[in-house]
């Protein structure tokens, strides 16, 4: 299944705003935030797998 999903205009704008904010962060803070984003992505993936598995 080849699905190409991009970002909405609003998401692109938010991404640009975050990019500007991130450039002001120090390295340890940036690393901590990156790890938290990855953790949340894994939780989201697990949640989607459970939803698909249970047919909800």
C-alpha positions in Angstrom: 0.0 0.0 0.0 1.6 3.2 -1.2 0.1 6.1 0.7 1.5 9.6 0.4 0.3 11.8 3.2 1.7 15.3 3.5 1.1 18.1 5.9 -1.8 20.6 5.8 -1.1 24.3 5.3 -1.7 24.8 9.1 0.8 22.1 10.0 3.4 23.5 7.7 3.0 26.9 9.3 3.3 25.3 12.8 6.4 23.4 11.8 8.0 26.7 10.7 7.1 28.3 14.0 8.6 25.4 15.9 11.7 25.5 13.8 12.3 29.1 14.8 11.8 28.3 18.5 14.0 25.2 18.4 17.0 27.2 17.1 17.0 29.1 20.4 17.3 26.0 22.6 20.5 24.7 24.0 21.7 21.2 23.1 20.7 19.3 26.2 17.2 20.7 26.1 16.9 19.9 22.4 18.0 16.3 23.0 15.5 15.9 25.8 12.7 17.2 23.7 13.7 15.0 20.8 13.6 11.9 23.0 10.2 12.9 24.3 8.9 13.3 20.7 10.3 9.9 19.8 8.7 8.3 23.0 5.3 9.9 22.1 5.6 8.6 18.5 6.2 5.1 19.8 3.2 5.4 22.1 1.1 6.6 19.2 2.3 3.7 17.1 1.4 1.2 19.8 -2.1 2.8 20.2 -2.8 2.6 16.5 -1.7 -1.0 16.4 -4.1 -1.8 19.3 -6.9 0.0 17.6 -6.3 -1.9 14.3 -5.9 -5.2 16.2 -9.2 -4.8 18.1 -11.1 -3.4 15.1 -12.2 -0.3 17.0 
